[in-house]
Amino acid sequence: MEQTASLKQRLDLTRETPLFYRVFAMIAAGMILDAGDVYMASAINSTLIQTHFATLFQGSLFLSAGFLGLFVGSIAAGFIGDFFGRKRAYQTNLLIFGVFTILGAFAPTIQLLIAARFCAAIGLGAEIVTGYALINEFAPVKTRGRWSGITAVVANLGAPVTLLIATIMIPNLGWRSMFILIGILALILWVARRHFPESPRWLLARDRCAEAEAIITELEKNGSYQRENQVAPTAKVETNIGRGLFVAIVAVSAVMLCQYTFTSWVPTLLVKRGINVVHSLGFSTIMMIGAPVGAIIGAALVDRIGRKKVIAPTFVITAFLGLLYAHQDATTGVLIVGFLLTTGFYVLMAAVVGVYMSELFPTYFRFRGTGYANGVAKLLTVLTPYLAAWAISRVSPNLIFYFIAALALIAAVVVQFFGPETKQKITRNVNSSATPWSQTVS
């Protein structure tokens, strides 16, 4: 116990080192692929429908298969990461994703494409669970929020970059070229990450002190932050697993449902308004520039003013922008409000998914907690393409934006009144019999 506590204290005081920067680079690269895949799917979906490779209903199945695979992958990654190691969960997913994405490129029918999409998404579902949780466990405690936010910024560069590439490649090389590109990049990263280190916090939680110390020593090469600059030991926020799960599930589900519903269907919605596929992808690319902008804002604010003070007001602003977007008819209004709405989504992605979610859980439950929250969000997202298709064909596309506004307002209330503030604090699980060193989120 004394050795573990000493190693834990050393880890809490580490600075950024070459090992940390390598870990950050590999995590960020995986997160870019994760974001890129989501927007690739939305761009391809509109093309599949426009070229009659798929009907509107089959396009919904295509998107739902991806979300269902993400659900399975998120849950599996939580268990594998907590019980068998972060490294094992982190590396296996890319191989599955890369192989089945490439296979999808050669699918002769929409049915086989949907099957390949489901299998590929199982691998990808682990990426967002493992990526943000690993940054939380490797980053220096003093700058943890900043690095988690920066990860979200880098990850969300995948949004405009992928849509820009899709705008060029799909009209000239066809939608299959996007699957080949993303799949090959995933396999390259899989090879590059084969020597990824195990999380020292997970090793300490498993009493594997010698292995943890070797990694901690590497993380101490640039020295340590002074103890007097660290969070006071009394700066704790007490919660329990149930409360953490409730807040995480509601907040993460709201962010992902709102963001994925908008980004997955906006090219199709633009086509329905009379804008052709090439121009709709171009419009989507312009709006998606708000992704890195929003992530930068979220990353800059979470450590400066606190998690809740960023998250709750941004949910309210997002609800207002969703309602406003529903009533835009002019091209200028579509682009400006769409850009602002996308920016709001990605402030939330950085603050909720990138930082807050992982901080709600202690180390021994972190991967399962984030896996459950992501898994429920993905499972709910399976249903949204059908809601969107029904709204577009039977009622009004504006129903999608009323749905976004309602979800955002519910999440704002939950975070404000039930969510703990975790800025530079140590979270303890008051209902756990786990040892103290395994209870700290830091």
C-alpha positions as CSV (number, residue, x, y, z in Angstrom):
1,M,0.0,0.0,0.0
2,E,2.8,2.4,0.9
3,Q,4.6,1.7,-2.3
4,T,1.5,2.1,-4.4
5,A,0.6,5.4,-2.7
6,S,4.1,6.7,-3.2
7,L,4.0,5.8,-6.9
8,K,0.6,7.3,-7.3
9,Q,1.9,10.6,-5.7
10,R,4.9,10.6,-8.1
11,L,2.6,10.1,-11.1
12,D,0.3,12.9,-10.0
13,L,3.3,15.3,-10.0
14,T,4.7,14.4,-13.4
15,R,5.3,16.9,-16.2
16,E,4.9,16.5,-19.9
17,T,7.7,14.3,-21.3
18,P,8.7,12.7,-24.6
19,L,6.8,9.5,-23.6
20,F,3.6,11.5,-22.9
21,Y,3.9,13.4,-26.2
22,R,4.2,10.1,-28.1
23,V,1.2,8.7,-26.2
24,F,-0.7,11.9,-27.0
25,A,0.2,11.8,-30.7
26,M,-1.0,8.2,-31.1
27,I,-4.2,8.8,-29.2
28,A,-4.9,12.0,-31.2
29,A,-4.3,10.1,-34.5
30,G,-6.8,7.5,-33.5
31,M,-9.4,10.1,-32.5
32,I,-9.0,11.9,-35.9
33,L,-9.8,8.6,-37.5
34,D,-12.8,8.2,-35.2
35,A,-14.2,11.6,-36.1
36,G,-13.3,11.1,-39.8
37,D,-15.2,7.9,-40.0
38,V,-18.4,9.5,-38.6
39,Y,-18.4,12.2,-41.3
40,M,-17.3,9.9,-44.0
41,A,-20.5,7.9,-43.2
42,S,-22.7,11.0,-43.4
43,A,-21.2,12.1,-46.7
44,I,-21.4,8.5,-48.2
45,N,-25.0,8.1,-47.0
46,S,-26.2,11.1,-49.0
47,T,-24.4,9.8,-52.0
48,L,-25.8,6.2,-51.6
49,I,-29.3,7.7,-51.6
50,Q,-28.7,10.1,-54.4
51,T,-27.2,7.4,-56.7
52,H,-29.9,4.9,-55.8
53,F,-27.5,2.4,-54.4
54,A,-29.7,2.6,-51.3
55,T,-33.1,3.9,-50.5
56,L,-33.8,6.4,-47.7
57,F,-34.7,3.6,-45.4
58,Q,-31.6,1.6,-46.3
59,G,-29.6,4.7,-45.7
60,S,-31.0,4.8,-42.3
61,L,-30.0,1.2,-41.8
62,F,-26.5,2.0,-42.9
63,L,-26.2,4.7,-40.3
64,S,-27.9,2.7,-37.6
65,A,-25.6,-0.3,-38.3
66,G,-22.6,2.0,-37.6
67,F,-24.1,3.2,-34.3
68,L,-25.1,-0.3,-33.2
69,G,-21.5,-1.4,-33.8
70,L,-20.2,1.5,-31.8
71,F,-22.5,0.5,-29.0
72,V,-21.2,-3.1,-28.9
73,G,-17.6,-1.8,-29.2
74,S,-18.0,0.7,-26.4
75,I,-19.3,-1.8,-23.9
76,A,-16.7,-4.4,-24.9
77,A,-13.9,-1.9,-24.6
78,G,-15.1,-0.9,-21.1
79,F,-14.8,-4.5,-19.8
80,I,-11.6,-5.3,-21.6
81,G,-9.9,-2.1,-20.6
82,D,-10.8,-2.4,-16.9
83,F,-10.1,-6.2,-16.5
84,F,-7.5,-7.0,-19.1
85,G,-5.7,-3.7,-19.6
86,R,-6.0,-0.5,-21.5
87,K,-3.4,-1.5,-24.1
88,R,-5.3,-4.6,-25.1
89,A,-8.5,-2.7,-25.6
90,Y,-6.8,0.1,-27.4
91,Q,-4.9,-1.9,-30.0
92,T,-7.4,-4.6,-31.0
93,N,-10.0,-2.1,-32.1
94,L,-8.0,-0.6,-34.9
95,L,-7.3,-4.0,-36.5
96,I,-11.0,-4.8,-36.6
97,F,-12.0,-1.3,-37.8
98,G,-9.3,-1.2,-40.6
99,V,-10.0,-4.7,-42.0
100,F,-13.8,-4.4,-42.2
101,T,-13.7,-0.8,-43.5
102,I,-11.6,-2.0,-46.5
103,L,-14.0,-4.9,-47.0
104,G,-16.9,-2.4,-47.1
105,A,-15.3,-0.7,-50.0
106,F,-15.9,-3.9,-52.1
107,A,-19.4,-4.6,-51.0
108,P,-21.5,-5.3,-54.1
109,T,-24.9,-4.7,-52.3
110,I,-26.2,-2.3,-49.7
111,Q,-26.9,-5.3,-47.4
112,L,-23.3,-6.4,-47.4
113,L,-22.1,-2.8,-46.9
114,I,-24.4,-2.5,-43.9
115,A,-22.9,-5.8,-42.4
116,A,-19.3,-4.6,-43.0
117,R,-20.2,-1.2,-41.5
118,F,-21.5,-2.9,-38.4
119,C,-18.3,-5.0,-37.9
120,A,-16.0,-2.0,-38.6
121,A,-17.9,0.1,-36.1
122,I,-17.4,-2.5,-33.3
123,G,-13.7,-1.8,-33.6
124,L,-14.2,1.9,-33.8
125,G,-16.5,1.9,-30.8
126,A,-13.5,1.3,-28.5
127,E,-11.6,4.3,-29.8
128,I,-13.5,7.1,-28.2
129,V,-13.8,5.1,-24.9
130,T,-10.1,4.3,-24.7
131,G,-8.7,7.6,-26.2
132,Y,-10.1,10.1,-23.8
133,A,-9.8,7.8,-20.8
134,L,-6.1,7.2,-21.6
135,I,-5.4,10.9,-21.9
136,N,-7.0,11.3,-18.5
137,E,-4.7,8.7,-17.1
138,F,-1.4,9.7,-18.7
139,A,-1.7,13.5,-18.7
140,P,-0.2,15.5,-15.7
141,V,-2.9,16.2,-13.2
142,K,-2.1,19.9,-13.2
143,T,-2.9,20.2,-16.9
144,R,-5.2,17.2,-17.3
145,G,-8.2,19.3,-18.5
146,R,-6.1,21.2,-21.0
147,W,-4.7,18.0,-22.6
148,S,-8.1,16.3,-22.7
149,G,-9.4,19.4,-24.4
150,I,-6.5,19.6,-26.8
151,T,-7.2,16.0,-27.7
152,A,-10.7,16.9,-28.6
153,V,-9.5,19.8,-30.7
154,V,-7.1,17.6,-32.7
155,A,-9.7,14.8,-33.0
156,N,-12.3,17.2,-34.4
157,L,-10.0,18.4,-37.1
158,G,-11.2,15.1,-38.7
159,A,-14.6,16.6,-39.3
160,P,-13.7,19.4,-41.9
161,V,-10.7,17.5,-43.3
162,T,-12.8,14.3,-44.0
163,L,-15.6,16.3,-45.5
164,L,-13.1,18.3,-47.7
165,I,-11.5,15.0,-48.8
166,A,-15.0,13.5,-49.5
167,T,-16.0,16.6,-51.5
168,I,-13.0,15.9,-53.8
169,M,-12.9,12.1,-53.8
170,I,-16.5,11.0,-53.9
171,P,-17.5,12.9,-57.1
172,N,-14.3,11.9,-58.9
173,L,-13.4,8.4,-57.5
174,G,-16.7,7.3,-56.0
175,W,-17.8,6.6,-52.4
176,R,-15.8,3.3,-52.2
177,S,-12.5,5.3,-52.3
178,M,-13.3,6.8,-48.9
179,F,-13.6,3.4,-47.3
180,I,-10.2,2.3,-48.8
181,L,-8.5,5.5,-47.6
182,I,-9.8,5.4,-44.0
183,G,-9.2,1.6,-43.8
184,I,-5.6,1.8,-44.9
185,L,-4.9,4.7,-42.5
186,A,-6.3,2.7,-39.6
187,L,-4.0,-0.3,-40.4
188,I,-1.0,2.0,-40.6
189,L,-1.8,3.4,-37.2
190,W,-2.4,-0.1,-35.8
191,V,1.2,-1.0,-36.8
192,A,2.6,2.3,-35.3
193,R,0.8,1.7,-32.0
194,R,2.0,-1.8,-31.3
195,H,4.4,-0.6,-28.6
196,F,1.9,1.6,-26.9
197,P,2.6,1.6,-23.1
198,E,0.1,0.3,-20.5
199,S,-1.6,2.8,-18.3
200,P,0.4,3.2,-15.1
201,R,-2.8,4.0,-13.2
202,W,-4.3,0.7,-14.3
203,L,-1.1,-1.2,-13.4
204,L,-1.2,0.4,-9.9
205,A,-4.9,-0.6,-9.5
206,R,-3.8,-4.2,-10.3
207,D,-0.8,-4.0,-7.8
208,R,1.7,-4.4,-10.6
209,C,4.0,-1.8,-9.1
210,A,7.2,-2.7,-10.8
211,E,5.7,-2.3,-14.3
212,A,4.0,0.9,-13.2
213,E,7.2,2.4,-11.8
214,A,9.2,1.8,-15.0
215,I,6.6,3.8,-16.9
216,I,6.3,6.5,-14.2
217,T,10.1,6.9,-14.3
218,E,9.9,7.6,-18.0
219,L,7.1,10.2,-17.3
220,E,9.4,11.9,-14.7
221,K,12.2,12.6,-17.1
222,N,11.4,16.4,-17.2
223,G,11.1,16.6,-13.5
224,S,7.9,17.1,-11.5
225,Y,5.6,20.0,-10.6
226,Q,6.1,21.4,-7.2
227,R,3.9,20.0,-4.6
228,E,2.7,23.4,-3.4
229,N,1.3,24.0,-6.9
230,Q,-0.8,20.9,-6.8
231,V,-4.4,20.5,-5.8
232,A,-4.8,20.4,-2.0
233,P,-5.5,16.9,-0.7
234,T,-8.8,18.2,0.8
235,A,-10.0,19.3,-2.7
236,K,-12.3,16.4,-3.2
237,V,-15.7,15.9,-4.6
238,E,-17.6,12.9,-3.3
239,T,-20.0,11.1,-5.5
240,N,-21.0,7.5,-6.3
241,I,-21.0,5.3,-9.3
242,G,-24.8,5.6,-9.8
243,R,-24.8,9.4,-9.8
244,G,-21.7,9.5,-12.1
245,L,-23.3,7.2,-14.5
246,F,-26.6,9.1,-14.6
247,V,-24.9,12.4,-15.3
248,A,-22.5,10.9,-17.8
249,I,-25.2,9.0,-19.7
250,V,-27.5,12.0,-20.0
251,A,-24.8,14.5,-20.9
252,V,-22.9,12.2,-23.4
253,S,-26.1,10.9,-25.0
254,A,-27.4,14.5,-25.5
255,V,-24.1,15.6,-27.0
256,M,-23.8,12.6,-29.4
257,L,-27.4,12.4,-30.3
258,C,-27.6,16.1,-31.2
259,Q,-24.3,16.2,-33.0
260,Y,-24.5,12.9,-34.9
261,T,-28.1,13.6,-35.9
262,F,-27.2,17.0,-37.3
263,T,-23.9,16.0,-39.0
264,S,-25.1,12.7,-40.3
265,W,-28.2,14.2,-42.0
266,V,-27.3,17.7,-42.9
267,P,-26.0,16.7,-46.4
268,T,-29.2,14.8,-47.1
269,L,-31.3,17.7,-45.7
270,L,-29.5,20.1,-48.0
271,V,-30.2,17.8,-51.0
272,K,-33.9,17.8,-50.0
273,R,-33.8,21.6,-50.1
274,G,-32.7,21.4,-53.8
275,I,-28.9,21.6,-53.3
276,N,-27.0,19.0,-55.3
277,V,-24.6,16.4,-53.7
278,V,-21.4,18.2,-54.5
279,H,-22.7,21.6,-53.2
280,S,-24.2,20.0,-50.1
281,L,-20.9,18.4,-49.2
282,G,-19.2,21.8,-49.7
283,F,-21.8,23.5,-47.5
284,S,-21.3,20.8,-44.9
285,T,-17.5,21.2,-45.0
286,I,-17.9,25.0,-44.3
287,M,-20.2,24.3,-41.4
288,M,-17.8,21.6,-40.1
289,I,-15.1,24.2,-39.7
290,G,-17.0,25.0,-36.5
291,A,-15.8,21.6,-35.1
292,P,-12.2,22.5,-34.4
293,V,-13.2,26.1,-33.5
294,G,-15.7,24.8,-30.9
295,A,-13.2,22.2,-29.6
296,I,-10.6,25.0,-29.1
297,I,-13.1,27.1,-27.2
298,G,-14.2,24.2,-25.0
299,A,-10.5,23.2,-24.3
300,A,-9.6,26.8,-23.4
301,L,-12.6,27.3,-21.0
302,V,-12.9,24.0,-19.0
303,D,-9.7,24.5,-17.0
304,R,-10.2,28.3,-16.8
305,I,-13.8,28.6,-15.5
306,G,-14.8,25.1,-14.7
307,R,-16.6,22.1,-16.3
308,K,-20.2,22.9,-15.3
309,K,-19.9,26.6,-16.1
310,V,-19.0,25.7,-19.7
311,I,-21.3,22.7,-20.2
312,A,-24.7,23.8,-18.9
313,P,-24.8,27.2,-20.6
314,T,-23.5,25.7,-23.9
315,F,-26.4,23.2,-23.9
316,V,-28.9,26.1,-23.6
317,I,-27.2,28.1,-26.4
318,T,-27.2,24.9,-28.6
319,A,-30.9,24.5,-28.0
320,F,-31.6,28.1,-29.1
321,L,-29.4,27.6,-32.2
322,G,-31.2,24.4,-33.1
323,L,-34.5,26.1,-33.1
324,L,-33.1,29.0,-35.1
325,Y,-31.6,26.7,-37.8
326,A,-35.0,25.1,-38.4
327,H,-36.3,28.4,-39.7
328,Q,-33.4,29.3,-42.1
329,D,-34.2,29.3,-45.8
330,A,-31.5,31.6,-47.2
331,T,-28.1,30.1,-48.0
332,T,-26.3,32.7,-45.8
333,G,-28.5,31.8,-42.8
334,V,-28.0,28.1,-43.3
335,L,-24.2,28.5,-43.4
336,I,-23.9,31.0,-40.5
337,V,-26.3,29.3,-38.1
338,G,-25.1,25.9,-39.1
339,F,-21.5,27.0,-38.4
340,L,-22.5,28.4,-34.9
341,L,-24.6,25.2,-34.1
342,T,-21.6,23.0,-35.1
343,T,-19.3,25.2,-32.9
344,G,-21.7,24.6,-30.0
345,F,-21.7,20.9,-30.5
346,Y,-18.0,20.7,-30.4
347,V,-17.6,22.9,-27.3
348,L,-19.7,20.2,-25.7
349,M,-17.7,17.4,-27.3
350,A,-14.5,18.8,-25.8
351,A,-16.0,19.7,-22.4
352,V,-18.3,16.7,-21.9
353,V,-16.8,13.8,-23.9
354,G,-13.2,14.9,-23.8
355,V,-12.9,16.0,-20.2
356,Y,-15.9,15.7,-17.9
357,M,-17.0,12.2,-18.6
358,S,-13.8,10.5,-17.6
359,E,-13.5,12.6,-14.4
360,L,-16.8,11.3,-13.1
361,F,-15.4,7.9,-12.4
362,P,-12.6,6.4,-10.3
363,T,-9.7,4.6,-12.0
364,Y,-11.0,1.0,-11.3
365,F,-14.3,1.8,-13.0
366,R,-13.3,4.5,-15.5
367,F,-13.3,2.4,-18.7
368,R,-16.6,0.7,-17.8
369,G,-18.2,4.0,-16.8
370,T,-17.1,5.7,-20.0
371,G,-18.0,2.6,-21.9
372,Y,-21.5,2.4,-20.5
373,A,-22.1,6.1,-21.1
374,N,-20.8,5.9,-24.7
375,G,-22.6,2.6,-25.2
376,V,-26.0,4.0,-24.2
377,A,-25.5,7.1,-26.3
378,K,-24.6,4.9,-29.3
379,L,-27.6,2.6,-28.7
380,L,-29.9,5.6,-28.6
381,T,-28.3,6.9,-31.8
382,V,-29.3,3.7,-33.6
383,L,-32.8,4.9,-33.4
384,T,-32.2,8.5,-34.6
385,P,-31.8,7.7,-38.3
386,Y,-35.3,6.2,-38.4
387,L,-36.6,9.3,-36.6
388,A,-34.8,11.5,-39.1
389,A,-36.0,9.5,-42.1
390,W,-39.6,9.6,-40.8
391,A,-39.4,13.3,-40.1
392,I,-38.0,14.0,-43.6
393,S,-40.5,11.9,-45.5
394,R,-43.7,12.1,-43.4
395,V,-43.7,15.3,-41.2
396,S,-41.0,18.0,-41.6
397,P,-37.2,18.1,-41.5
398,N,-37.6,20.8,-38.8
399,L,-38.7,18.1,-36.3
400,I,-35.0,17.1,-36.2
401,F,-34.0,20.5,-34.8
402,Y,-36.8,20.5,-32.3
403,F,-35.5,17.2,-31.1
404,I,-32.0,18.6,-30.8
405,A,-33.3,21.6,-28.7
406,A,-35.3,19.4,-26.3
407,L,-32.4,17.1,-25.7
408,A,-30.0,20.0,-25.1
409,L,-32.3,21.6,-22.5
410,I,-32.8,18.3,-20.6
411,A,-29.0,17.8,-20.4
412,A,-28.4,21.4,-19.2
413,V,-30.8,20.8,-16.3
414,V,-29.2,17.4,-15.3
415,V,-25.6,18.7,-15.4
416,Q,-26.5,21.9,-13.5
417,F,-28.4,20.3,-10.7
418,F,-26.9,16.8,-10.5
419,G,-23.4,17.0,-11.9
420,P,-20.4,17.6,-9.6
421,E,-17.8,20.1,-10.4
422,T,-14.5,18.2,-11.1
423,K,-12.1,21.0,-12.0
424,Q,-8.8,20.1,-10.5
425,K,-10.4,17.9,-7.9
426,I,-10.0,14.4,-6.8
427,T,-13.2,12.4,-7.1
428,R,-13.9,9.7,-4.5
429,N,-16.5,7.0,-4.7
430,V,-18.3,7.2,-1.3
431,N,-20.1,3.8,-1.8
432,S,-17.1,1.7,-2.8
433,S,-15.0,-0.6,-0.7
434,A,-12.1,-0.1,-3.1
435,T,-8.8,1.0,-1.6
436,P,-8.1,4.8,-1.5
437,W,-5.5,4.7,-4.2
438,S,-7.9,3.2,-6.7
439,Q,-10.6,5.7,-6.0
440,T,-9.0,8.9,-7.3
441,V,-9.9,10.0,-10.7
442,S,-6.6,11.8,-11.1
